[in-house]
Each structure stands twice: as structure tokens, then as C-alpha cells.
């Protein structure tokens, strides 16, 4: 027995309110391939009882570089663009959220302006992850409004980054993010680069190696 609360609201008794506070991005591509990007966002927003807001939806599409695709059928989009549509749908109802920029590792540059925009609209602790590779990145993310920073692939390549980050900023704002999948033999193997690259390292082996870096939280 137990209770889970989101911002003080019980997830059972106050399920409508708590769902509106959370933006979920599913692992699988759960999209209607024959509707347009705009219709997908509008429908998702309506599911939460939100009134139409053209300006807000256009802001999301521009922030995710999807605006030019808004009238395209989802079936015509690339896999990366479909992932962005999932993120856009998760944001369509103005949730308060953890923000993970899963495309940042490709660009080798964190979009700090986007973090700043999110921080201006988010009224609960904001965790930012994706493309964080250095102490300078962490400092800049915190300066632009992040309360915590989540580090994944960079920590895999450089355990010392977590240790140094904890030393400089405190463990309370450093999260170690770990992606893993269960292979055909039932082994939990670590994935990095937004699950684009499989490693030979098992989950428990990795946790044993990195636990002495003492992050404040681990996100699996």
C-alpha cells in the first residue's frame, strides 16, 4: 500500500489534475500515420480538456523545428521527425515536466535558449538533459533556469564528469541517466546516444563502476 502524489495531488483521487501536470513521451512510435502533425497536436491538447491555442502550438512546432511539417501526414516524416512529434504531443497540454533533448547529441550543442524559454513557462523544478558534455554545459543549463541536470552518454565515456559536477554544483542537482534494453538472452545492456548505440556493458556492471561518483539521483 502507498500513495503517489504530484505537486501534492493524489494520483488516484486527483487523476485528471495530475495527468495534466505530466508530459509523457512513449518509447515506441504510437502515432496515427495518416493524420497531420497539426491535427495530432490539436487532438492531444483536446484530450486534456484544453481549449485551442494556435499560438502555443505554433511555438512548440517552431521550438522543435517542426513548423514546416505541420501540414504533413505523419507517415511521410522521418523517424527522427516522428520522435519530435511525440515530444510535441507531450507538450501540447502545457504540462510541467522533465525536459530531455534526445536530439542534442547529434548537434553537439545544447540549445540553451530553448531551456531558457521552458524555464520561463515552467513553475516546478525543471530537469534538463541531452547533449550535456562538460562542466561548462552544466553551468550554462543551471544559469538558464534548470534546477537539475541529467547526464547520460557523456557520463558513460567520462565517469569523472559526474564526480566533478557533484563537487562543483552539489549532488542535489546532478542526475545520472542510464538507458538500457533487455537483449534476446535476457541481459540488460547499456545503450547510449539516445539508444542509437549498443554497448557490451551490463546494467549492474555499469552501476557498480559509476556508483562512487555519487550522483544525487539515477534515472533509468
N, C-alpha and C positions, 0 to 999 in steps of 0.2 A: 504494500500500500504506500501511497505517496501522492504528492501534488507537484505539478509543474506550473510555474507562473511566468508570464511575460509582462514585464513592467507592472508587476503587482496584480495582474489579472489571471485568474484560474483558467487553464486551457480547456477545461470541461464546461464549467458554468458560463464562462465568457468566451466561448469558442469563436463567435463572429468577430469580436474585437481583437482577439489575439491573432487570428489569421490575417487581419488587415495590417498588423504590425510587422509581418514577416514576408519577405520576398524569397520564394524558393526557386532555384534553378535546378531542374532534374538532370540526372546524369545522362539519361537517354533522350533521344530526339523525339519528344512527344508533341508533334505538330500536325495540324491538318494541312497536308501538302497543297491542297487546291484553293486555299483562301489566301488573300493578300496579306502582306506584313501589317498594313494598317488595320485591316479587319481583325487580325489576330490580337493586336494590342487593344483595340476598342472593345472586343468581346471580353478579354481578360479583365479589363477595368470594370466593365459592367457586372461581371460575376461577383464583384465585391461591393456592389451597390453604389459605385462611384458614378457621378454624373459625367457626361462627356467633357473633355478638356483638351481641345485641339492644340493649344499652345504647349501644354505639358508633354503630350505625346510627341509633338514635333521636337521638343527639347531632348527627350530621350533618344529619338532616332538620330538626331544630329550628334549627340554625345557618343553614340555607338557607331557612327559612320554608316547608318542605315537609311538616311533620309532619301537618298536617290533610289533606294529599292522599295520604298513604301508601297508602291502600287504593283509590285511584282508578286506573282504567285510563289509561295514558299518552295514549291517543288523545283523552281528554277534557280534557287540560291545554292551557293557552295556550302560545304559542311561547316566552314568557319562562320559564314554569314548566318546559317541556321542557329548556331550556338549563340550568336549575338541576339537573334530574335527571342530565344529562350530567356536571355538576360533582360531584354526589353519588356517581355511579358511579366517577368517577376517584379519589375519596377513600375508597371503600369498603374497600380493602385496606390502609389505613394507610401510604400512600406518603410519601416525603419529597419536597417539591415546591416549585415556584414557585406562588404564590397570586395570581391576578388576579381581582379582584371586578368582573365585567363589568357588574353592575347598579348600581354605586355612582354612576355619573354621573347616573342618574335621581333618586336620593335627595338628591344634592348634599351628602352627608355620608358620610364614611368610617366604617366600623364598626370602631373601634379595639379594642373589646372582643373582637371576633372574631379580630383579628390577635393579640391577647394570648393567646387560647386556643390558636390554632395554634402560636404560638411556644413555648408550654409543652410541646407534644407533638412538635415538630419538632427533630431532632437533627442537622441540617445547615444550611448558610446558607440563610436564608429571604428571598426577594424578594417584595415586596408591591406590587401595582398596582391601579388602579381608583379613580377619584374623587379622586386627588391633584391639588390645585389651588393649593397655596401652600407657602411655606417652613414655615409652622406645621404643615401636614398632614404634611410630610416629617419634621419633628422629632418629631411625635407618633407616627408609624409606627415610627421608629427607637427611640423610647423604649419602645414596646410590644413590642419584640422583633424587628423587621425588621432584616436585615443590609444589604439594599439596597432601593431604592425605584424602581419603574418608572413613568414619566410618559408619557402619550400625548396625549390631546386638549388638556390644558392647555398642553403644550409647543407644540402647533400654533398656538394662539391667542396665546401669550406666550413667545417664544423666550428672553426674559430670565430666565424662571423656571429653566430648566436652568442658565444661566450663574451665576445667584445661588446655586442649590443646590450646584453644584460648588465655588463659592467658600466657602460656609459649612460644607459637610459633606465635601468631597473627592470627586473623580471616581470613586473606588473604590466608592461606594455609590449612584451615580446612573446609572440606565439610561433611555435614550430608547427608548420603544416606538413602533413605526410599523406601522399596518395598511394594507395596500394590496390592490387587486384588479386583475386584467387585464381591461380592457374589450373590447368587440367588435372594436375596431381594434388590439388588442394593446398598448395603452398601460397602464402601471402607474400607477393613480390612487390617491391617498391617501383613505382612509376614516377618519372619526373617530366619537366617541360610540358605541363598541363596534360599529363598522361600520354604524351606522344612518344616517350622513350622508356622502354622496359629495361630494368636493371636485373642483375643476378642476386641482389641483396634481399634477404627475407625481412619482413617487418620487424620481428622480435630482435633479430641480429642488429638491425639499424638502430632501434630504440636503445639497445644496450650500449652501442657505440656513442650515441649522442646524448645520453641522459646526464652526463657530467657537465654539459653546457648550461643546464638549469634554466630552461625557458619557463616563463610563467604559466603557459598553457600549451597543450598539444592538441592540434586539430586534425582528426583522422577523416 
